[in-house]
């Protein structure tokens, strides 16, 4: 005898790493939306730890894809793994350059996602002071943009989510796009800003130039063999963190390419996942 579909879905929703549903960031439509199709509706999809296994931490997950697509292994793949570690992970489907969107739309989506996850943490008994962000490649650029450009929220906002801070408590950047200068990944910036953006806008979004002492602690990893996004992107951001006195950890591996995601059977990615768990424990983000 088959269970009704609604019961099957409810059973799956209790399992770690399985999402219940994708929820829109704005219930009445996203600011700047060009339409109402799926590509115009930014969403968060939750991957939650098994009942009783949450350690109180939360993460917003930003997949890479050059601001033109969203890589599933850097979204759902990371989120499922985090859920097994007791972290409530939320994958953001942010709007893309290939759908006609340009900066600051993507940053607005990321900021709203961080505020939302912090509000949900407060609502659900998790720690609103342990909300991190992880991004890969162009998702790493978006994450680093939020790390250097965030705010404390608006206490007088009628929307309670907008009262929350958009500042992550820490950041994780995986082979990130960072700089718009010599080592830029031009494809990402073209989709983010369009063709021939003004120099001041490129400077504004070259994130190594905007690190301050208020930038959250950050974990970075990259490989010297990355031919898509040069390792200098991570080196520049780490150097800026060091100069500003911000705690960080940088792992540079000799072998490996771009877009590797998590290591596993048949996957050549370096053991950054184990290093990240150790760092999160040292930052008191995990028990």
N, C-alpha and C positions, 0 to 999 in steps of 0.2 A: 504493500500500500504506500503510495507516494504522499509525502507531506505537502500541504498547501504551500505555494511559493512564498507567501509572506512569512511562514514559520521557518522555512529553510533559510531565508535571508536573516531572520532574527537569530537563528542558531549560529550562522557564520559570523555575525557581527560580534559575538562574544569571544571569538578566537583571536589570539594576538596577531597583529599585522594584517587583519582583514578590515577593509573600510566598510562603514555603514552606508554613507552616501556623500556625494560631493555637494558642499553647501556654498551658495554664492556669497561673495564678500559683502555685497550690498544687497539688501532685500528688495530695494526699489530701483535697481539698475545702477551700474557702475558709472561714476563720473567720466565723461569723455567718451562714452561708448559710441561706436559707429553703427551699431545695429543691435539686434537681440539674438543673434545666432550664438551657438556654443562658443565660437571664437571671440565673441564680444563680452562673455560673462566670466570674469575671473572667479575661481572657486578654491576652496580648501577641502581636501579629502583626508580624513583622520585614520591613522593606523595606531591603535591603542594597545597597551600591554594587556596581558591576560588579567582577569579580575584578581585583585590582591597583590599584583606584581609591580604596580607603578611605584617609582621612586620619587615622584613629584616633579621631575623635570619635563620640559616640553621643547620641541624644536620645530621651526618652520623650515621646510625643505624646498630649495629652489633648483630644479633640474637645469642642466645646460642645453645647448642646442643653437648657439650663435644668434640668439634673439629671433630665430626663424622657426624653431621647433622645440619640443620638450622631450628630452631623453628619458625614457621610462626607467632605465636602470639607475639613473641618478635621482629619480623621484621615488617611485614605489619601491625600488630596490633598497635604497637607503632607509626608507621609512619602515619597511618590514623588519630590517635588521635592528633599527633603533627600538622598535617595539619589543623585541626579544631582550633588550637590555633594560627594560623598565621605563623607557622614555616614550612619552606621547608625541608622535610625529605627525605633522600635517603637511601634505604636499600642496604647494601652491601652483595652480594653473594660472600663470600670469599672461597678460596680453602681449602679442608678438608683432615684430616689424613686418612680417609677411602678411599680417592681417590689416596693415595700414596704420599701426600704432607707433608712436615715437615717444622718446623721453619728454616729459616726466611720467607718462602713464605707467610704465613698468615699475618705477620707484613708488608711485602711489599705491599700486597693487601690493607691493612688498610691505610697505609701511602699514597698510590696512590689515594685512595678514598677521603681522607681528602684534598689532593692537588686539586683534580678534583672539589670537591664541592666548595672549596674556589675560584677556577678559574671561576666556573659557577656563583657564587655569584657576583663576580666582573663584569662578562659579563652581568648579568641579572638585575643589579641595586639593589642587596641585599648587605648586609654589610659583606665584607670579613674578618672583625675583630670580627664577631659574628658567628663562626662556631664551634659547639660542637660535642661531640661524646657520644653515649649511648650504653652500652653493658650489656648483661645479662649472668650470669653463665660463660661459657667459652668465650662467646662474651665479658663479663666483663673483663676476663683476657686479651683478645686481646686489648680491649679499654685501660686498664690500662698499658699494654705494650707500647702502643703509647703515653700515657700520660707521661711516664718516659723515652721514647726513641724516639726522633723526631729530626727534623733538620729544618733549615731556608730555605731550597731549594738551587738550584744551579743557580745563576744569569746568567751563561754562557750557560745554557742548550739550545739546539735547540728546544726541546719540551717545549712550554710555561707552560704546567702544572707542569713540573719538576722544574720550577723556583719558584713555590709557596711553602710556609712553610707547613710542615706536623704536626705542633704543634696545637692541638685543643685549642680553647680559654677557654673551660671548659669541664669537664667530668661528666657523670652520670653512676654510676656502680650499677647494680641491682643484688643482691645476687652473687657477683662476685667470681670466682676463682682468687686468688691472689698469694698465697704462695705455693712453691714447698716443703716446710718443713713438719713439724709434721701434719699440718692441710690441706695438699694437697688433691685435688681431683685427684687421681691417673689416672683415666680413661682419663681425659683431657690431662694430661701431657704425657701419653703413646701415644695418637694419635698425639699430637703436636710434640713430640721428638722421638718417636719410643721406643722400649724396651731398658732398661739399658743405658740411656744417661749418659754422663760424668758429674761428680759432678759440674764442673765449668759451664756447660750449665744450669743445674738446678738452680744454684745460679744466673746466668744471668737473668733467667726468673721468679725468685721469686721477684715479683715487689715491695713488701714493702721494699726491701733492696736498692732500687734505686731511691727513692723519693728525690728530692732536692728542693731548694727554687724556682727553675724554673718550677716545676711541676704545671700544671694549676689547678685552683680551682676545687673542686670535690664534688659531691653529692653522698652519698652512702646510700643504705638501705639493710637490711637483716632481717631474723627472727631467734630467738634463737631455734626454732623448726626445723630448716633446718637440715636434716639428710644426705643430699647429699654433700653439700658444707658448712662446719661448719662456724658459724658466726665469728669465730676468723679471717677468711680471711679479712672481712671488718674491724674488730677491728685493725688488724695489719697495714692495709693501712692507716686507719684514724690516728693511733698513729704516723706513720711516717710522715704524712702530718702535724700534730701538731708540731712535733719536728722540721720540716723544716720551720715552719711559713707560710705554705700554707693555704689559706682560704678553709674551707670545712664544710660540714654539714653531720652528720651521724644519721640515724634513725634505731633503732633496735626495732623490734616488737616482742612481746612474742609469738603470735600465727601465724600459717601459715607454709607452707612447702617450697619446692624448685620449681622454675619454674612457679611461679604464674602469672607473667605478670601484666596487668592492672586490677584494681578492676572493678566490674560491677555486674549486676544482676546474682545471683547464683555463683559469684566468691568470694572466701574468702580472696582475696588479701587485705592487709592494704591500707589506704588512702595515699600512697606515691605520687600519681599523683598530688593531691592538694598541698602537701608539696613541690613537685618539682616546680610547677608553681609559688608558693610564692618565692622560692629560686631564680628562674630564673629572676623574677622581681627585687628582691633585688640585683642581680648581673647585672642589667640593660641589661639583655638579652631579656626581654620582656617589653612592655610598661606598 
